[in-house]
Amino acid sequence: MALELSQRKWKLGFSDGKKMRFRDIAARVLEQLQEEIGMAKQKFHLSGCVRIACFYEAGHDGFWLHRHLLRCVIDNVVVDSSSIEVNKRKRRLKTDRVDSRKLLQMLTRNAANLTGLKNVLEIFRKFKYAQFTLCEFF
């Protein structure tokens, strides 16, 4: 799963390694995020206990979403936006859909070996939920 986060809406990208699925949801509506994850599992004919890996770019939403995803048992990686591959020879269209597709492709390429992510992406920071204190939520 790849997330492209913006002020008003989030673009979600899902893949089973063969097919891709993209959906838009209202920003910061976690119930809708959970519903879309469930629908993607159905669409790709995956069991309820399948492991989910997620990428999103570090940005204005901070790490509250990262902590939420970890609590939902989703392997999440926050990526430094400057490390996303760009073809320097072509003009690059900059849209949320293009960014979410690129993140999803990079995640799919590295799904077999999550420790190999550093070869493709600069991981912004990988947090454990236990590292946070209650004051960071305010």
C-alpha positions in Angstrom: 0.0 0.0 0.0 1.3 3.5 -0.9 -0.2 6.7 0.5 0.0 10.1 -1.1 -1.1 12.6 1.6 -2.4 16.0 0.9 -4.5 18.6 2.8 -8.0 17.5 1.6 -7.6 14.0 0.2 -5.4 11.0 0.4 -4.6 8.9 -2.6 -4.3 5.2 -1.7 -2.5 2.7 -4.0 -2.7 -1.0 -3.5 -1.0 -3.9 -5.3 -0.7 -7.6 -5.0 2.4 -7.6 -7.1 0.6 -8.0 -10.4 -2.3 -5.6 -10.4 -2.7 -2.1 -9.0 -5.8 -0.4 -7.5 -6.0 3.4 -6.7 -8.6 5.0 -4.5 -9.1 8.5 -3.1 -10.4 9.2 0.5 -10.9 12.2 2.6 -7.8 13.2 4.5 -7.4 11.9 8.1 -10.5 9.7 8.0 -9.0 6.5 9.5 -12.3 4.6 9.3 -12.4 5.1 5.6 -8.7 4.0 5.3 -9.6 0.8 7.1 -12.6 0.2 4.8 -10.4 0.7 1.7 -7.8 -1.7 3.0 -10.5 -4.3 3.5 -11.9 -3.8 0.0 -8.5 -4.1 -1.5 -8.0 -7.4 0.3 -11.3 -8.6 -1.2 -10.4 -7.3 -4.7 -7.1 -9.1 -4.7 -8.6 -12.2 -3.0 -6.3 -12.0 0.0 -6.9 -13.6 3.4 -7.7 -11.4 6.4 -4.3 -12.2 8.0 -2.1 -11.2 5.1 0.9 -9.0 5.9 0.5 -5.4 4.7 3.4 -3.1 3.9 3.0 0.6 3.5 5.0 3.6 2.2 4.3 7.2 2.5 6.4 10.4 2.0 7.4 12.4 5.1 5.4 15.6 5.0 3.1 17.9 6.9 1.1 15.1 8.4 4.0 14.1 10.5 4.2 10.7 12.3 0.8 10.3 13.9 -0.3 8.3 10.9 2.9 6.1 11.2 2.0 5.3 14.8 -1.6 4.5 13.9 -0.5 2.1 11.1 1.9 0.3 13.5 -0.9 -0.1 16.0 -3.0 -1.7 13.1 -0.1 -4.1 12.5 0.8 -2.6 9.2 4.5 -2.5 8.4 5.0 1.1 7.6 8.0 3.0 6.2 8.2 6.8 6.0 10.2 7.8 3.0 12.2 10.9 2.4 10.6 12.6 -0.6 13.9 13.5 -2.2 14.8 9.8 -2.6 12.0 8.9 -4.9 13.3 8.0 -8.3 12.9 10.6 -11.1 13.8 10.1 -14.7 16.0 13.1 -15.3 15.8 12.9 -19.1 12.0 13.3 -19.3 9.8 16.1 -18.1 8.2 14.7 -15.0 4.5 15.2 -14.4 4.0 15.9 -10.7 0.6 14.7 -9.5 -0.6 12.7 -6.5 -1.5 9.8 -8.8 2.0 9.7 -10.4 3.6 9.9 -6.9 1.5 7.1 -5.5 2.1 4.9 -8.5 5.8 5.4 -8.2 5.8 4.7 -4.4 3.7 1.5 -5.1 6.1 0.4 -7.8 9.1 0.9 -5.5 7.4 -1.0 -2.7 6.4 -3.9 -5.0 10.0 -4.1 -6.3 11.3 -4.5 -2.7 8.5 -6.4 -1.1 10.5 -9.7 -1.0 13.3 -8.1 1.0 12.2 -5.1 3.2 15.7 -4.7 4.5 16.8 -4.0 0.9 14.8 -0.8 0.9 17.8 1.3 1.7 19.2 0.4 -1.8 16.3 2.2 -3.5 15.0 4.7 -0.9 16.3 6.8 1.8 14.2 5.8 4.7 13.3 8.9 6.7 13.1 7.1 9.9 11.8 3.8 11.1 10.1 4.2 14.5 8.9 1.7 17.0 5.6 2.6 18.7 7.2 2.2 22.2 9.6 5.1 21.4 6.8 7.7 21.7 5.5 9.3 24.8 2.0 10.6 25.4 3.1 14.2 25.0 4.0 13.7 21.3 0.3 13.2 20.5 -0.4 16.9 21.4 
